[in-house]
């Protein structure tokens, strides 16, 4: 569990963005499975994947 995610660019890597993570985990229990239930989780998930800019 992290309070921020650092997104790097392609090589040579530079810091592309730093995303602070503030999840309100249900029941006040901060475990990975509980935090996935937080209402903000989907927003962070989508934001991080957009920053990665991966074209498959």
PDB file of N, CA, C, O and CB in Angstrom:
ATOM      1  N   UNK A   1       0.847  -1.172   0.000  1.00  0.00           N
ATOM      2  CA  UNK A   1       0.000   0.000   0.000  1.00  0.00           C
ATOM      3  C   UNK A   1       0.887   1.227   0.000  1.00  0.00           C
ATOM      4  O   UNK A   1       1.898   1.298   0.699  1.00  0.00           O
ATOM      5  CB  UNK A   1      -0.960   0.002   1.211  1.00  0.00           C
ATOM      6  N   UNK A   2       0.479   2.182  -0.798  1.00  0.00           N
ATOM      7  CA  UNK A   2       1.276   3.385  -0.956  1.00  0.00           C
ATOM      8  C   UNK A   2       0.399   4.620  -0.834  1.00  0.00           C
ATOM      9  O   UNK A   2      -0.803   4.573  -1.097  1.00  0.00           O
ATOM     10  CB  UNK A   2       2.003   3.377  -2.299  1.00  0.00           C
ATOM     11  N   UNK A   3       1.009   5.717  -0.434  1.00  0.00           N
ATOM     12  CA  UNK A   3       0.293   6.985  -0.356  1.00  0.00           C
ATOM     13  C   UNK A   3       0.492   7.822  -1.605  1.00  0.00           C
ATOM     14  O   UNK A   3      -0.093   8.896  -1.744  1.00  0.00           O
ATOM     15  CB  UNK A   3       0.740   7.766   0.859  1.00  0.00           C
ATOM     16  N   UNK A   4       1.333   7.316  -2.527  1.00  0.00           N
ATOM     17  CA  UNK A   4       1.516   8.009  -3.803  1.00  0.00           C
ATOM     18  C   UNK A   4       2.055   7.026  -4.831  1.00  0.00           C
ATOM     19  O   UNK A   4       2.670   6.014  -4.495  1.00  0.00           O
ATOM     20  CB  UNK A   4       2.475   9.225  -3.649  1.00  0.00           C
ATOM     21  N   UNK A   5       1.803   7.357  -6.097  1.00  0.00           N
ATOM     22  CA  UNK A   5       2.294   6.556  -7.209  1.00  0.00           C
ATOM     23  C   UNK A   5       3.108   7.481  -8.091  1.00  0.00           C
ATOM     24  O   UNK A   5       2.653   8.564  -8.461  1.00  0.00           O
ATOM     25  CB  UNK A   5       1.121   5.875  -8.008  1.00  0.00           C
ATOM     26  N   UNK A   6       4.319   7.047  -8.427  1.00  0.00           N
ATOM     27  CA  UNK A   6       5.182   7.821  -9.309  1.00  0.00           C
ATOM     28  C   UNK A   6       5.144   7.151 -10.677  1.00  0.00           C
ATOM     29  O   UNK A   6       5.504   5.982 -10.818  1.00  0.00           O
ATOM     30  CB  UNK A   6       6.655   7.914  -8.750  1.00  0.00           C
ATOM     31  N   UNK A   7       4.703   7.903 -11.686  1.00  0.00           N
ATOM     32  CA  UNK A   7       4.618   7.384 -13.049  1.00  0.00           C
ATOM     33  C   UNK A   7       5.844   7.872 -13.807  1.00  0.00           C
ATOM     34  O   UNK A   7       6.149   9.064 -13.823  1.00  0.00           O
ATOM     35  CB  UNK A   7       3.290   7.837 -13.760  1.00  0.00           C
ATOM     36  N   UNK A   8       6.544   6.928 -14.436  1.00  0.00           N
ATOM     37  CA  UNK A   8       7.749   7.260 -15.180  1.00  0.00           C
ATOM     38  C   UNK A   8       7.477   7.237 -16.679  1.00  0.00           C
ATOM     39  O   UNK A   8       6.579   6.539 -17.150  1.00  0.00           O
ATOM     40  CB  UNK A   8       8.881   6.291 -14.828  1.00  0.00           C
ATOM     41  N   UNK A   9       8.268   8.010 -17.422  1.00  0.00           N
ATOM     42  CA  UNK A   9       8.164   8.020 -18.874  1.00  0.00           C
ATOM     43  C   UNK A   9       8.956   6.851 -19.447  1.00  0.00           C
ATOM     44  O   UNK A   9       9.539   6.054 -18.713  1.00  0.00           O
ATOM     45  CB  UNK A   9       8.669   9.360 -19.455  1.00  0.00           C
ATOM     46  N   UNK A  10       8.962   6.768 -20.787  1.00  0.00           N
ATOM     47  CA  UNK A  10       9.784   5.755 -21.446  1.00  0.00           C
ATOM     48  C   UNK A  10      11.252   6.051 -21.199  1.00  0.00           C
ATOM     49  O   UNK A  10      11.607   7.111 -20.684  1.00  0.00           O
ATOM     50  CB  UNK A  10       9.490   5.701 -22.962  1.00  0.00           C
ATOM     51  N   UNK A  11      12.100   5.106 -21.568  1.00  0.00           N
ATOM     52  CA  UNK A  11      13.544   5.271 -21.382  1.00  0.00           C
ATOM     53  C   UNK A  11      14.068   6.404 -22.227  1.00  0.00           C
ATOM     54  O   UNK A  11      13.608   6.561 -23.358  1.00  0.00           O
ATOM     55  CB  UNK A  11      14.284   3.983 -21.722  1.00  0.00           C
ATOM     56  N   UNK A  12      14.974   7.179 -21.765  1.00  0.00           N
ATOM     57  CA  UNK A  12      15.466   7.216 -20.398  1.00  0.00           C
ATOM     58  C   UNK A  12      14.378   7.792 -19.492  1.00  0.00           C
ATOM     59  O   UNK A  12      13.811   8.847 -19.776  1.00  0.00           O
ATOM     60  CB  UNK A  12      16.772   8.052 -20.300  1.00  0.00           C
ATOM     61  N   UNK A  13      14.103   7.098 -18.425  1.00  0.00           N
ATOM     62  CA  UNK A  13      12.972   7.430 -17.560  1.00  0.00           C
ATOM     63  C   UNK A  13      13.138   8.779 -16.869  1.00  0.00           C
ATOM     64  O   UNK A  13      14.191   9.110 -16.325  1.00  0.00           O
ATOM     65  CB  UNK A  13      12.786   6.351 -16.521  1.00  0.00           C
ATOM     66  N   UNK A  14      12.058   9.531 -16.916  1.00  0.00           N
ATOM     67  CA  UNK A  14      11.927  10.755 -16.129  1.00  0.00           C
ATOM     68  C   UNK A  14      10.581  10.669 -15.420  1.00  0.00           C
ATOM     69  O   UNK A  14       9.701   9.913 -15.830  1.00  0.00           O
ATOM     70  CB  UNK A  14      12.036  12.059 -17.032  1.00  0.00           C
ATOM     71  N   UNK A  15      10.432  11.433 -14.376  1.00  0.00           N
ATOM     72  CA  UNK A  15       9.157  11.429 -13.651  1.00  0.00           C
ATOM     73  C   UNK A  15       8.122  12.147 -14.496  1.00  0.00           C
ATOM     74  O   UNK A  15       8.264  13.328 -14.813  1.00  0.00           O
ATOM     75  CB  UNK A  15       9.294  12.103 -12.247  1.00  0.00           C
ATOM     76  N   UNK A  16       7.083  11.417 -14.852  1.00  0.00           N
ATOM     77  CA  UNK A  16       6.003  11.963 -15.680  1.00  0.00           C
ATOM     78  C   UNK A  16       4.919  12.597 -14.809  1.00  0.00           C
ATOM     79  O   UNK A  16       4.361  13.641 -15.146  1.00  0.00           O
ATOM     80  CB  UNK A  16       5.393  10.860 -16.567  1.00  0.00           C
ATOM     81  N   UNK A  17       4.633  11.939 -13.678  1.00  0.00           N
ATOM     82  CA  UNK A  17       3.596  12.454 -12.787  1.00  0.00           C
ATOM     83  C   UNK A  17       3.734  11.771 -11.425  1.00  0.00           C
ATOM     84  O   UNK A  17       4.211  10.640 -11.326  1.00  0.00           O
ATOM     85  CB  UNK A  17       2.169  12.220 -13.388  1.00  0.00           C
ATOM     86  N   UNK A  18       3.311  12.473 -10.392  1.00  0.00           N
ATOM     87  CA  UNK A  18       3.221  11.903  -9.050  1.00  0.00           C
ATOM     88  C   UNK A  18       1.768  12.034  -8.629  1.00  0.00           C
ATOM     89  O   UNK A  18       1.227  13.137  -8.556  1.00  0.00           O
ATOM     90  CB  UNK A  18       4.198  12.623  -8.024  1.00  0.00           C
ATOM     91  N   UNK A  19       1.145  10.901  -8.355  1.00  0.00           N
ATOM     92  CA  UNK A  19      -0.278  10.884  -8.032  1.00  0.00           C
ATOM     93  C   UNK A  19      -0.443  10.538  -6.553  1.00  0.00           C
ATOM     94  O   UNK A  19      -0.162   9.410  -6.146  1.00  0.00           O
ATOM     95  CB  UNK A  19      -1.047   9.865  -8.934  1.00  0.00           C
ATOM     96  N   UNK A  20      -0.899  11.507  -5.741  1.00  0.00           N
ATOM     97  CA  UNK A  20      -1.159  11.199  -4.331  1.00  0.00           C
ATOM     98  C   UNK A  20      -2.402  10.317  -4.219  1.00  0.00           C
ATOM     99  O   UNK A  20      -3.393  10.540  -4.914  1.00  0.00           O
ATOM    100  CB  UNK A  20      -1.340  12.505  -3.502  1.00  0.00           C
ATOM    101  N   UNK A  21      -2.343   9.330  -3.354  1.00  0.00           N
ATOM    102  CA  UNK A  21      -3.443   8.383  -3.176  1.00  0.00           C
ATOM    103  C   UNK A  21      -4.065   8.592  -1.799  1.00  0.00           C
ATOM    104  O   UNK A  21      -3.394   8.467  -0.774  1.00  0.00           O
ATOM    105  CB  UNK A  21      -2.950   6.913  -3.343  1.00  0.00           C
ATOM    106  N   UNK A  22      -5.348   8.910  -1.793  1.00  0.00           N
ATOM    107  CA  UNK A  22      -6.101   9.091  -0.542  1.00  0.00           C
ATOM    108  C   UNK A  22      -7.366   8.257  -0.617  1.00  0.00           C
ATOM    109  O   UNK A  22      -8.400   8.718  -1.102  1.00  0.00           O
ATOM    110  CB  UNK A  22      -6.445  10.600  -0.291  1.00  0.00           C
ATOM    111  N   UNK A  23      -7.278   7.036  -0.138  1.00  0.00           N
ATOM    112  CA  UNK A  23      -8.427   6.145  -0.169  1.00  0.00           C
ATOM    113  C   UNK A  23      -9.127   6.131   1.187  1.00  0.00           C
ATOM    114  O   UNK A  23      -8.484   6.134   2.237  1.00  0.00           O
ATOM    115  CB  UNK A  23      -7.996   4.725  -0.564  1.00  0.00           C
ATOM    116  N   UNK A  24     -10.443   6.118   1.140  1.00  0.00           N
ATOM    117  CA  UNK A  24     -11.228   5.965   2.358  1.00  0.00           C
ATOM    118  C   UNK A  24     -11.636   4.497   2.437  1.00  0.00           C
ATOM    119  O   UNK A  24     -12.673   4.100   1.907  1.00  0.00           O
ATOM    120  CB  UNK A  24     -12.488   6.925   2.371  1.00  0.00           C
ATOM    121  N   UNK A  25     -10.818   3.710   3.097  1.00  0.00           N
ATOM    122  CA  UNK A  25     -11.052   2.272   3.179  1.00  0.00           C
ATOM    123  C   UNK A  25     -12.231   1.981   4.095  1.00  0.00           C
ATOM    124  O   UNK A  25     -12.311   2.525   5.196  1.00  0.00           O
ATOM    125  CB  UNK A  25      -9.794   1.544   3.679  1.00  0.00           C
ATOM    126  N   UNK A  26     -13.153   1.120   3.645  1.00  0.00           N
ATOM    127  CA  UNK A  26     -14.328   0.790   4.447  1.00  0.00           C
ATOM    128  C   UNK A  26     -13.950   0.209   5.807  1.00  0.00           C
ATOM    129  O   UNK A  26     -13.063  -0.640   5.901  1.00  0.00           O
ATOM    130  CB  UNK A  26     -15.211  -0.191   3.697  1.00  0.00           C
ATOM    131  N   UNK A  27     -14.609   0.657   6.833  1.00  0.00           N
ATOM    132  CA  UNK A  27     -14.370   0.156   8.180  1.00  0.00           C
ATOM    133  C   UNK A  27     -13.085   0.661   8.806  1.00  0.00           C
ATOM    134  O   UNK A  27     -12.721   0.238   9.904  1.00  0.00           O
ATOM    135  CB  UNK A  27     -14.350  -1.323   8.161  1.00  0.00           C
ATOM    136  N   UNK A  28     -12.387   1.571   8.112  1.00  0.00           N
ATOM    137  CA  UNK A  28     -11.146   2.112   8.645  1.00  0.00           C
ATOM    138  C   UNK A  28      -9.986   1.125   8.626  1.00  0.00           C
ATOM    139  O   UNK A  28      -8.909   1.415   9.148  1.00  0.00           O
ATOM    140  CB  UNK A  28     -11.370   2.578  10.039  1.00  0.00           C
ATOM    141  N   UNK A  29     -10.205  -0.047   8.020  1.00  0.00           N
ATOM    142  CA  UNK A  29      -9.166  -1.068   7.929  1.00  0.00           C
ATOM    143  C   UNK A  29      -8.419  -0.875   6.618  1.00  0.00           C
ATOM    144  O   UNK A  29      -9.019  -0.910   5.544  1.00  0.00           O
ATOM    145  CB  UNK A  29      -9.770  -2.505   8.026  1.00  0.00           C
ATOM    146  N   UNK A  30      -7.111  -0.671   6.707  1.00  0.00           N
ATOM    147  CA  UNK A  30      -6.326  -0.382   5.498  1.00  0.00           C
ATOM    148  C   UNK A  30      -5.584  -1.638   5.039  1.00  0.00           C
ATOM    149  O   UNK A  30      -4.388  -1.799   5.285  1.00  0.00           O
ATOM    150  CB  UNK A  30      -5.319   0.773   5.760  1.00  0.00           C
ATOM    151  N   UNK A  31      -6.314  -2.511   4.375  1.00  0.00           N
ATOM    152  CA  UNK A  31      -5.718  -3.684   3.751  1.00  0.00           C
ATOM    153  C   UNK A  31      -5.945  -3.556   2.247  1.00  0.00           C
ATOM    154  O   UNK A  31      -6.874  -2.866   1.829  1.00  0.00           O
ATOM    155  CB  UNK A  31      -6.330  -5.023   4.320  1.00  0.00           C
ATOM    156  N   UNK A  32      -5.124  -4.200   1.431  1.00  0.00           N
ATOM    157  CA  UNK A  32      -5.307  -4.089  -0.025  1.00  0.00           C
ATOM    158  C   UNK A  32      -6.711  -4.471  -0.485  1.00  0.00           C
ATOM    159  O   UNK A  32      -7.279  -3.790  -1.338  1.00  0.00           O
ATOM    160  CB  UNK A  32      -4.298  -4.962  -0.735  1.00  0.00           C
ATOM    161  N   UNK A  33      -7.272  -5.529   0.053  1.00  0.00           N
ATOM    162  CA  UNK A  33      -8.597  -5.954  -0.385  1.00  0.00           C
ATOM    163  C   UNK A  33      -9.687  -4.976   0.050  1.00  0.00           C
ATOM    164  O   UNK A  33     -10.624  -4.726  -0.708  1.00  0.00           O
ATOM    165  CB  UNK A  33      -8.901  -7.338   0.156  1.00  0.00           C
ATOM    166  N   UNK A  34      -9.580  -4.425   1.248  1.00  0.00           N
ATOM    167  CA  UNK A  34     -10.576  -3.456   1.713  1.00  0.00           C
ATOM    168  C   UNK A  34     -10.481  -2.157   0.929  1.00  0.00           C
ATOM    169  O   UNK A  34     -11.503  -1.557   0.595  1.00  0.00           O
ATOM    170  CB  UNK A  34     -10.398  -3.178   3.208  1.00  0.00           C
ATOM    171  N   UNK A  35      -9.267  -1.719   0.632  1.00  0.00           N
ATOM    172  CA  UNK A  35      -9.093  -0.458  -0.089  1.00  0.00           C
ATOM    173  C   UNK A  35      -9.588  -0.542  -1.528  1.00  0.00           C
ATOM    174  O   UNK A  35      -9.947   0.477  -2.119  1.00  0.00           O
ATOM    175  CB  UNK A  35      -7.635  -0.049  -0.076  1.00  0.00           C
ATOM    176  N   UNK A  36      -9.609  -1.741  -2.095  1.00  0.00           N
ATOM    177  CA  UNK A  36     -10.162  -1.896  -3.455  1.00  0.00           C
ATOM    178  C   UNK A  36     -11.656  -1.620  -3.480  1.00  0.00           C
ATOM    179  O   UNK A  36     -12.221  -1.356  -4.541  1.00  0.00           O
ATOM    180  CB  UNK A  36      -9.890  -3.310  -3.990  1.00  0.00           C
ATOM    181  N   UNK A  37     -12.296  -1.678  -2.325  1.00  0.00           N
ATOM    182  CA  UNK A  37     -13.724  -1.386  -2.218  1.00  0.00           C
ATOM    183  C   UNK A  37     -14.002   0.104  -2.040  1.00  0.00           C
ATOM    184  O   UNK A  37     -15.159   0.525  -2.065  1.00  0.00           O
ATOM    185  CB  UNK A  37     -14.323  -2.157  -1.062  1.00  0.00           C
ATOM    186  N   UNK A  38     -12.960   0.899  -1.863  1.00  0.00           N
ATOM    187  CA  UNK A  38     -13.132   2.344  -1.662  1.00  0.00           C
ATOM    188  C   UNK A  38     -13.726   2.974  -2.919  1.00  0.00           C
ATOM    189  O   UNK A  38     -13.401   2.561  -4.032  1.00  0.00           O
ATOM    190  CB  UNK A  38     -11.776   3.019  -1.305  1.00  0.00           C
ATOM    191  N   UNK A  39     -14.592   3.971  -2.750  1.00  0.00           N
ATOM    192  CA  UNK A  39     -15.222   4.610  -3.915  1.00  0.00           C
ATOM    193  C   UNK A  39     -14.214   5.283  -4.845  1.00  0.00           C
ATOM    194  O   UNK A  39     -14.488   5.426  -6.037  1.00  0.00           O
ATOM    195  CB  UNK A  39     -16.235   5.635  -3.451  1.00  0.00           C
ATOM    196  N   UNK A  40     -13.059   5.698  -4.333  1.00  0.00           N
ATOM    197  CA  UNK A  40     -12.068   6.400  -5.147  1.00  0.00           C
ATOM    198  C   UNK A  40     -11.160   5.460  -5.931  1.00  0.00           C
ATOM    199  O   UNK A  40     -10.427   5.901  -6.816  1.00  0.00           O
ATOM    200  CB  UNK A  40     -11.231   7.284  -4.272  1.00  0.00           C
ATOM    201  N   UNK A  41     -11.202   4.172  -5.615  1.00  0.00           N
ATOM    202  CA  UNK A  41     -10.252   3.231  -6.213  1.00  0.00           C
ATOM    203  C   UNK A  41     -10.317   3.241  -7.734  1.00  0.00           C
ATOM    204  O   UNK A  41      -9.278   3.315  -8.390  1.00  0.00           O
ATOM    205  CB  UNK A  41     -10.515   1.826  -5.701  1.00  0.00           C
ATOM    206  N   UNK A  42     -11.494   3.169  -8.299  1.00  0.00           N
ATOM    207  CA  UNK A  42     -11.664   3.124  -9.760  1.00  0.00           C
ATOM    208  C   UNK A  42     -11.089   4.372 -10.414  1.00  0.00           C
ATOM    209  O   UNK A  42     -10.490   4.283 -11.485  1.00  0.00           O
ATOM    210  CB  UNK A  42     -13.151   2.977 -10.129  1.00  0.00           C
ATOM    211  N   UNK A  43     -11.262   5.538  -9.787  1.00  0.00           N
ATOM    212  CA  UNK A  43     -10.711   6.787 -10.322  1.00  0.00           C
ATOM    213  C   UNK A  43      -9.183   6.711 -10.406  1.00  0.00           C
ATOM    214  O   UNK A  43      -8.600   7.023 -11.444  1.00  0.00           O
ATOM    215  CB  UNK A  43     -11.139   7.987  -9.445  1.00  0.00           C
ATOM    216  N   UNK A  44      -8.544   6.299  -9.322  1.00  0.00           N
ATOM    217  CA  UNK A  44      -7.080   6.191  -9.324  1.00  0.00           C
ATOM    218  C   UNK A  44      -6.599   5.159 -10.336  1.00  0.00           C
ATOM    219  O   UNK A  44      -5.619   5.387 -11.046  1.00  0.00           O
ATOM    220  CB  UNK A  44      -6.570   5.825  -7.928  1.00  0.00           C
ATOM    221  N   UNK A  45      -7.287   4.029 -10.399  1.00  0.00           N
ATOM    222  CA  UNK A  45      -6.936   2.971 -11.339  1.00  0.00           C
ATOM    223  C   UNK A  45      -6.932   3.512 -12.763  1.00  0.00           C
ATOM    224  O   UNK A  45      -5.968   3.305 -13.500  1.00  0.00           O
ATOM    225  CB  UNK A  45      -7.913   1.787 -11.217  1.00  0.00           C
ATOM    226  N   UNK A  46      -7.994   4.201 -13.158  1.00  0.00           N
ATOM    227  CA  UNK A  46      -8.095   4.758 -14.510  1.00  0.00           C
ATOM    228  C   UNK A  46      -7.070   5.863 -14.748  1.00  0.00           C
ATOM    229  O   UNK A  46      -6.474   5.926 -15.823  1.00  0.00           O
ATOM    230  CB  UNK A  46      -9.499   5.298 -14.751  1.00  0.00           C
ATOM    231  N   UNK A  47      -6.859   6.721 -13.777  1.00  0.00           N
ATOM    232  CA  UNK A  47      -5.897   7.817 -13.926  1.00  0.00           C
ATOM    233  C   UNK A  47      -4.483   7.281 -14.150  1.00  0.00           C
ATOM    234  O   UNK A  47      -3.754   7.787 -15.003  1.00  0.00           O
ATOM    235  CB  UNK A  47      -5.926   8.727 -12.685  1.00  0.00           C
ATOM    236  N   UNK A  48      -4.103   6.274 -13.399  1.00  0.00           N
ATOM    237  CA  UNK A  48      -2.752   5.708 -13.531  1.00  0.00           C
ATOM    238  C   UNK A  48      -2.587   5.044 -14.888  1.00  0.00           C
ATOM    239  O   UNK A  48      -1.552   5.221 -15.529  1.00  0.00           O
ATOM    240  CB  UNK A  48      -2.470   4.692 -12.405  1.00  0.00           C
ATOM    241  N   UNK A  49      -3.574   4.288 -15.343  1.00  0.00           N
ATOM    242  CA  UNK A  49      -3.458   3.636 -16.653  1.00  0.00           C
ATOM    243  C   UNK A  49      -3.406   4.655 -17.787  1.00  0.00           C
ATOM    244  O   UNK A  49      -2.696   4.438 -18.770  1.00  0.00           O
ATOM    245  CB  UNK A  49      -4.630   2.679 -16.873  1.00  0.00           C
ATOM    246  N   UNK A  50      -4.138   5.757 -17.674  1.00  0.00           N
ATOM    247  CA  UNK A  50      -4.067   6.811 -18.707  1.00  0.00           C
ATOM    248  C   UNK A  50      -2.676   7.437 -18.737  1.00  0.00           C
ATOM    249  O   UNK A  50      -2.163   7.748 -19.812  1.00  0.00           O
ATOM    250  CB  UNK A  50      -5.137   7.906 -18.449  1.00  0.00           C
ATOM    251  N   UNK A  51      -2.073   7.622 -17.593  1.00  0.00           N
ATOM    252  CA  UNK A  51      -0.715   8.197 -17.531  1.00  0.00           C
ATOM    253  C   UNK A  51       0.313   7.262 -18.142  1.00  0.00           C
ATOM    254  O   UNK A  51       1.300   7.718 -18.719  1.00  0.00           O
ATOM    255  CB  UNK A  51      -0.328   8.508 -16.082  1.00  0.00           C
ATOM    256  N   UNK A  52       0.093   5.952 -18.022  1.00  0.00           N
ATOM    257  CA  UNK A  52       1.054   5.004 -18.571  1.00  0.00           C
ATOM    258  C   UNK A  52       1.080   5.055 -20.099  1.00  0.00           C
ATOM    259  O   UNK A  52       2.105   4.763 -20.715  1.00  0.00           O
ATOM    260  CB  UNK A  52       0.726   3.589 -18.099  1.00  0.00           C
ATOM    261  N   UNK A  53      -0.041   5.423 -20.706  1.00  0.00           N
ATOM    262  CA  UNK A  53      -0.119   5.629 -22.157  1.00  0.00           C
ATOM    263  C   UNK A  53       0.428   4.427 -22.930  1.00  0.00           C
ATOM    264  O   UNK A  53       1.277   4.565 -23.811  1.00  0.00           O
ATOM    265  CB  UNK A  53       0.649   6.893 -22.552  1.00  0.00           C
ATOM    266  N   UNK A  54      -0.076   3.259 -22.577  1.00  0.00           N
ATOM    267  CA  UNK A  54       0.370   2.034 -23.219  1.00  0.00           C
ATOM    268  C   UNK A  54      -0.583   1.690 -24.367  1.00  0.00           C
ATOM    269  O   UNK A  54      -1.796   1.593 -24.178  1.00  0.00           O
ATOM    270  CB  UNK A  54       0.448   0.871 -22.194  1.00  0.00           C
ATOM    271  N   UNK A  55      -0.018   1.511 -25.538  1.00  0.00           N
ATOM    272  CA  UNK A  55      -0.809   1.120 -26.710  1.00  0.00           C
ATOM    273  C   UNK A  55      -0.471  -0.329 -27.050  1.00  0.00           C
ATOM    274  O   UNK A  55       0.661  -0.645 -27.417  1.00  0.00           O
ATOM    275  CB  UNK A  55      -0.528   2.069 -27.936  1.00  0.00           C
ATOM    276  N   UNK A  56      -1.453  -1.191 -26.925  1.00  0.00           N
ATOM    277  CA  UNK A  56      -1.212  -2.617 -27.177  1.00  0.00           C
ATOM    278  C   UNK A  56      -1.665  -2.960 -28.564  1.00  0.00           C
ATOM    279  O   UNK A  56      -1.553  -4.112 -28.983  1.00  0.00           O
ATOM    280  CB  UNK A  56      -1.933  -3.502 -26.145  1.00  0.00           C
TER     281      UNK A  56
END
